[in-house]
Amino acid sequence: MNEERRRELGQFLRDRRANLVRAELGLPPIGRSRTLGLRREEISAFAAVSVTWYTWLEQGRDINPSRQVLESIARVLRLTAAEQSYLLAMGGYAAVPTAEVVPIEAAPAHLQALLDALDFPAFAVAPDWGIAGWNNAYELLYSRIAHVGPEERNLLWLIFTDPQLRRMLPDWEETSRHFVAEFRAEAGPRLGSAAHTALVARLEAASPEFARIWADRDVEGFASRRRVFRHPAVGELVFEQHRLVPSDAPELHFVLYAPTPGTPTRERFAELAAGTG
């Protein structure tokens, strides 16, 4: 476990411990008013580990917790499945390689052809959340994608630094939080790598809002959800966001925006494609 992952693991445990509701675990308030947060002694008792050892874990000491112990702590902290996976990744039990990620600037030709065959917006995302490919429909939705350089063509970077994209998202605050939490979940095994550290530092320097959300350490797995865009030419467009992982290129994933039935999105998007919007 590298030093940065140890520090992150310790801070993640401290944050989650501080947010536990004592009454939900059958514990009384601390003092007259403190109803949130457990003591380290209480976590160690519930998880059946020594107080000293758990304290070292939160302090980021160079120790090697077993998977069983981390899973026990996860149960005590009532972590979600995504948060538990993140905790295990911090402890060195990731299901994905922890090696340095090689940037992917362009999707393979056969996958780009698949994107091009779709009549609704779709794009390919690399492990560092660089946008490695997109179709014409996505360019109609977000025209700037064709004009940014590879160093800016990153989903998180654009969400937090592009005023045009922000204006298109009426639920920007919620969407940006979802993205950061998903990015943290997926990037956990690579925490401490040069590329990951550089990307996060660049985002923190460019966007105080990213820095604030990143510091919250929210973790969540991807979930299909409703996405709303306010397009400058045709108005509100409502999509269902889905994700697919190509079996022959699992390092990429496709994000697909399917028009939501019962909304005028398909018709408005057809107007946009025809140049009449």
Secondary structure by P-SEA (a helix, b strand, c coil): ccaaaaaaaaaaaaaaaaaccccccccccccccccccccaaaaaaaacccaaaaaaaaacccccccaaaaaaaaaaacccaaaaaaaaaaacccccccccccccccccaaaaaaaaaccccccccccccccccccaaaaaacccccccccccccaaaaacccaaaaaaccaaaaaaaaaaaaaaaaaccccccaaaaaaaaaaaaacaaaaaaaaacccccbbbbbbbbbcccccbbbbbbbbbbccccccbbbbbbccccccaaaaaaaaaaaccc
